Amino acid sequence: MAQRLPAYALFAALLSAAGLPIYIHAPKFYVDEYGVSLAALGAVLFGLRLLDVVQDPLLGRLSERLHAHRGMAVTVGAGVMAAAMLGLFAVPPPFLPIAWFALMLTLVFSGFSFLTICFYAQGVSKADSLPGRGHLSLARWRETGALLGVCVASVAPVGLGAVMGAPFAGFAAGFAVLALASVVAMAGEWRDAGLPPATGFGTVLRDPEARQLLLIALFNAAPVAVTSTLFLFYVEIALEAQGWEGPLLLLFFLSAAGAAPFWGMMAERFGGKRVLLAAMVLGILSFGGALFLGPGDVWIFAVVCVASGAVLGADLTLLPAMFATRMARISPSAAEGFGLWSFVSKFTLAFAAVALLPLLEAAGLRSGAEESPPQAVSLLIIFYAGVPCLLKVLAIGLLSRVKTTEET
């Protein structure tokens, strides 16, 4: 394809494999393999996000400074991220496991942040060169690739466990191969598009629509953060369905990937805000059913995964496209705008970890062979299904009040 949009899908798959799946797998891996406590893991994840308060905006500024040499910078960033992933999952901790966990995740997430900022900023100029509603066209390719990457990364350790003795090491090696393929596929795309120089964070933060979209992103990403952090615990403990984690994750993310192009086409026809609001309401209706499930309800939960996964396709496709459209108007270089976007998106994952994991541990929740008391299981269900629905209601209220670029 002359527009090289499949390359954007592949690079998005790389980034997504280093995002949500790490929150799904890494905490449980370090609990099961090294006996690290949930409270300690939650504290580390939150501490890393405090680092991002400073780091992500600065990485946005660095990306803007390096725009003429972005290809080389991206190559270095991808290499750091791949090496750190191998260290996280394939190398036994050479010192205190929680400290090794913190060090490797710092490198993974720093590389992730920088590459995400570069990628989405480049996407703004790429979309402007496409015919029609370029931001939605690019978003369909980009977010579909991202969702497919999440699908593979989420279930790969489970699938590899059936054929090899070190599935997480195999996952890390596969990630390194994907990093190399993604960098090669995007070669030549990191060119300077001749955009005007960046105008700083102030331009983004002073714009009412951009501020509102960032706030909506915070509340809308939080439900995904909560469910991602607690998914494995919910399936193993609340549903008592150990061994079903991989198939259910795959079902959820495949549903999201399959639905993403549909939501993009609907948004081109009816408008992003209107379609996203409808999808968010459907999300509450579909996911709320998880509140009432218990041991043995695997097949009912599979239906919940299909329905809520399809709605996730709208969340991950339309809101970034709306923000990119606004950046094209007020800050075309976009790097600093997406530095703020990256921070908002990742902060929710860390907040979910630091707020929920210690509370569950204090309530007596136990992973593995140990049995958890009923009150801990009930709290897990409320956190997993009830809290995301409440946060989604807040996001709907905020979005309904925004006058977006497409409406002006």
N, C-alpha and C positions, 0 to 999 in steps of 0.2 A: 504494500500500500504506500502510495507516494507520500501521504501525510505522516507515515510512521507511527500511527497511534498504537499499534500492538506493542511497540517498544515501551510506551508509557504504561501499558497494562502490565508488562513484565516487571518494570521497575516498581510499580505500585505493589505488586505481589511480594517483592523483596521487603519493602518497608512494612507491609502488613504482617509478614511472617515474624518480624522483630517487635511487633506491638502487642496486640491482645494475646496471642499464644504464649508469650513470655509470662504474662500475668496469670494465665491459666495453668501453665505447667511448672514454672520455676518454684513458686512457694511450696507446692505439694512435693516436688522432687527433693527439695532440701529438707522438708519435714521427714519424708520417708527414708531418704538415703543417709542423712547426717544428723537427724534428730533435732534440728533447729526448731525453736518454738514459734508458734504463729504470731505471738506478740512481737518477738524480735524481728521477724520478717516484715510485719506491718510497719514497724518503726523505721526499718531501713528503706522500704519503699516510699514512705512519706518523707524521709530525709532527702532522698534523691529528688523528689519533686520540689522541696525547698531549694535545692541547688538550681532547679530549672527556673525558679522565680528570677534568678539573675542570669542563668546561662542561656535560656532560649531566646530572649530578646537580643542578647549580645551575639548569639550565633546568627540571628537574622541580620544584624548589622555586618557581621563578618561575611556572610553570604553576599551581601550587597557590595562590600569592598572587593570581593574576589570574583565579581561577575564576569570579568574578562578572562579569568583562568578557572572557571567553575568546573570544567571537565576534569582537570587534574585534582582539584579539591574534592570532588565527588569520588574519584578513584581512591584517594587516600582514606576518606571517610568510610567507604564501603569495606576497605581492607581492615581498618580498625574494628569495625562492627563485626565482621566475620571472625576475626581472631578472638575477640572477646566472647563471642558465642561459643566457640570451641572451648575457651577457658571455663565458661559457666557450666557446660554440660559434659564435656569430654575429658577434662583434666581434674583429677582428684584434688581438692583444696590443699595446697602446700602449707597452709597455716589455718587459723581458726575459720571454720566454714562460713560463719555469718559475715566475717570480714572479707573473705574471698568473694562471697555472694555480692556484697556491696561494691567491691572494686570492679568485678566483671560487669555488673549491671550499670555502673557509672559509665563505663566505656561503651556498652551496647546502646544505652539510651542517649549518650552524647552523639554518637554516630548517627543514630536514628533521627534525632532532632535536626542535626545539620543537613542530612540528606533530605528529610521531609521538607524543610524550609526551601532548599534549593529546588527541589522537584516541583513543589506547588507554585513557587515564584516563576519558574521557567514555564509552567503550564499557562500562566496568565498571558504571556506573550505568544505562546503557541496557539492558544484559543483565539486570540485576536486575528491570527492569520488564516483561520478556518472559515469556510463559508457558513452562512446562516448563524444560528445560535451556538457559536463555537464553544462556549464554556460548558454548555450541557452536553454537546457532542464529545468533548474531551472527558468530561466527568463520567459519561457512560463507560468509556473504555477504561479509564483510570480506576474507578471504583469497582467495576466488575473484576478487573485484574486483582485489585486489593482483596476483594472478598474470596476469590479463588485461592489467593495466597494464604488467607486466613484458614480456609478449608483444609488445605494440605498441611499447613504447619500445626493446626490444632489436633489433627488425627495422626500425623506421621509417627510420633513416639509410640502411640498405642499400636499402630499397625506394624511398626518395626519390631515391637516387643515380641511379636509372634514368630519372627524369623531370625532375630539376632539377640545376643545376650546383653548388649549395651545400646538400647534403642535411642536414648537421648544423645549419645555420642554420634550415632548415625544421623540423627536429626541435625546436629551441629555441622557435621561434614556436608550434608546436603545443602544446608544454608550457605555454606562457603561457596559451593558450586553455583548456587543461584545468584550469589553476589557477583561472581565473575561474569556470568552470562548477562546479567542486567546491565553491568557497566559497559560491556561490549555492545549490547543492543542499543544503548542510548548514546553511543559515541557520535559526536557531531551535532547532537541536539542542544548541547550546553553553550551555544554561541551567544554572543552579545547581540541582543535584538535592537540595540540603538534606543532603548527606552530612556526617558529623562531620569536624572539622578534621584536617589531616594530623598524623601523629605522628612524622614524621622518618624518615630512612634507617635509624635504629637498629631500628625495629620490623620492617622488612623483613629486615635483615641478621642480626638475632637469631633469626629464625624458621628452624628447620632445613630445612623443606620449601622455603621461598622461596630460601634459600641454595643448596640442591641444584639447584633448577630453573634458577637463574642460571648455575651451573657447567655444567649439561647444555647450556644454550643456547649457552655459549661453545664447547664441543667439537662440538655439533651444527651450529652455524652455520659453523664453520671449513671443513668440506668444500665448502659452497656458495661460500664466499669464495674458496677456492683455484681451483675450477673456473671461477667467473665471471671471475677475474683472468686465467686462462690459456686460456680457451676459444678466442678468436680466433687466438691463436698456435698452439694445438694443431691446429685445422682447417687453417690455412694452411701450417704447417711440417711437422707430423707426418703428417697425412693428404694433404698436397699437394692440397688441395681448395679453392683460392681461388675465391670466388664462391658457395660453399655455406654460408658463415657464417650469412646471414640465414635461409634455409629451415631449417637445423638448429636455430638458436635458437628459431625460431617453433614447430617441432615439439616441442622440449623443454618450453617454457613452456605451450603449448596442452595438452600432455599433463598437466602439473601442474594447470592450471586445470580441466580436465575431471574430474580425479580428486579434487579437493579436496572437493566435496560428498559423494562416496562415502565418503571417510575420516571426514568429520564424522558421517554417518549410522551408520557402523560403530562409531564411538566412543560415540555415544549408546546403542547396543545392548550393546556389550561392554566399554566403559570406555576412556578415552583412553590410559592407560598401556599396557594390553595391546595395543591396536591400533598405537600408535606403535612399540612394540618390534618387532612383526612387520614393520612397514613399514621400519624401519631395517635389519633383517636382509635384507629384499628389496633394499634400496638397495645394500648391499655386493655382493650376488650380481649385480645388474643392471649396476652401474657398473664392476665389476672387469674386465669384458670390454674396456674401453678400454685396458687395459695392453698388450694383445696385438695392437693394430691398427697399421696402417702405411699407406703410400701406396696409394691406390686403394680403401681399405676404407670408402668413404663410406656405402654402403647398410647395412653392418653397424653402423656408428656411428649411423645413423638409428634402428635398432632399439634401440640402447643409449639414445639420447635419449628415445625413447618410454617405455621401461621406467623409467629413472632419473627422468624428469620426473614420471611418475605417483607415484613414491615421494616426490618433493619436495613434492607436494601435502599429504601427511600431515605432513611436518616443519613446514611453514609454517602449518598450520591447528591442529594439536592441541597443540603445546607452548605457543604463546601463550594458547590457551584454558585450559590447565591453570594457567598462571601467573596469568591473570586471575581464575580461580575462587579461587585462594589469596588474591589481593589483596582480593577481596570479603569474605573472612573476617577478615583481619588488618589491612588498611589500605584501607578502602573508598574513600578519595579517590583512591588509586592513582597519582597523578601522580609522586610520588617513586619509587615502585616501578618504574614504566615509564621513569623517567629512568635507573635502573640497567640495566634491560633494553635500552634503546636503546644505552647505552654498550657493553654486552657484545656486542650484535649487530654493531655497526659496528667494534669493535676487531678482530674476526676478519678483516674485509676489509682493514684496514690492515696487519695482521700478515702476511697472505698476500702483499701487495705488497712490503713491506720485506724479508721473508725470502726470497722466491722470485725476484723480478725481478732483483735484483743478482747472484744466483748464476747465473741463466741468462745474463745478459749477460757475466759473467766466463768462463762456459764457451764463449762464442762464438756464442750464439744471435743471429740477425739476422732482422729482419722486412723484408718487401718483396722486391726483386729479388736481394738478396745471399743466397748459399747458406750454411747453417749446417753446422758440422762434425757428424759422426755422434754424437759424445759429447754434444753440446749437445742434439740431438734426443732422444736416449735419456733425458737428464735431464729434459727437458720432459715426456715421457710419464710418467716416474715421479712427477714433481711433480703432474701433472694428474690421474692416475688412482690412483696408489699411495698418496700421502699422504692424500687424502680417505677412502679405505677404512680406513686405520689410525685416523684421527681418529673415524670413525664407530664403530669397535669400542670405543674409549674411551667414547664417549657412551652406547653400549648398556650397558656395564658400570655406568656411573653411574646410568642410569635404572632398571636392574633392582633397584637397592638403595633406591630412593626409595619411601617410603610416602606416596602422594598423598592430597589432600583427598577424592577420590572413594572412597578405600578406608577412610576413617575413619568 
